[in-house]
Amino acid sequence: QRVAKKTRVLCLDEFQVTDVADAMIIRRLLDQLWERGVTIVTTSNREPDELYKNGLNRVQFLPCIEAIKARCVVHPMESVRDYRLTGRG
């Protein structure tokens, strides 16, 4: 509640879910933030359907994936060049 009172937009960089504890915490966190009107913006190397893929008890995380797909707009950042590999100079 404290975060939602002070936050209108929450940005999460490199959003991913790697274990069952994270999956359950993230599910509750996102639900609570959305209920309080917080807008969530994330970056991720995975589309929503790929989050926590093959994870333990993933079926419990599927409602969160469906909520992400229903509430968020996914923008694929496709390019012929991977700028992470270009280096500097």
N, C-alpha and C positions, 0 to 999 in steps of 0.2 A: 504494500500500500504506500509506503514511503517513497519508493521509486516512482510509482505512478502519479503521485501528487506533484512531483517536481519535474516530471518528464513527459513531453508530448511526443517526441520522436526518439527512439532508441536504435542506435546503429551497432550492428554486430558484424565484425570482419571475420572472414574465413569460418563461417558457421558450419559445424559438423557435429555429428553425434557418434561417439565411439564405444560407449559401454552402456549397460542397462541402467545404471544409476543416473548417468547424464540424461538418458532418454526420458526417464520418469520426472526428473527435475525440470528439464526443458519443457516437457509437456505441460506441467502445472504452471510454470513461469509464464509461458506464452498465453495460456488461457487466462490467467489473472491479469496480465497486461492488456490483452485485447478487451476483456470485460470492463476495464477502466479507461478505455479509449486511447491507449498508447499506440502510436504507429511504429511498426518495426521495419527497419531496412537492414538487409543483410547482404553479404557477399558469400559465395560458396563455390567450390569446385564441383559440387554435386547438385543435381536437380532434386526437388523434394522426394520423388519416388526412390531415389538412391540413398537417402539418409538412413543410417543405421541398417543398411542392407545386410542380411544374414546375421543380424544381431540376436542375442538371447532374448526371448520373449518379445520379439519385434512386433508381434500382433498387438501388443499393448500400446505400441507407439504409432500404429497406423492411424488412429483417430487424429493424432497431432499432425501427421503428414497430410491428411485430408483437410484439416483446418488451415494449414499453411497454403495448400493449393487453392482453397476457397477464398482466403483473405488476402493473399499476396499475388502480385503480378511477377511472373518469372521472366526475366530478360536475359536470353542467352547472349553471351559476349563472345561471339565467334569471330575469328580472324585467321587469315592464312599464316600470320606470323605470331609466334609466341614471344611476346616482349620480355618475358621473364628471363629468356635465354640470350638476350642481346648484349648484356653487360654494359658497362659505362666506359666511354672513351675509346 
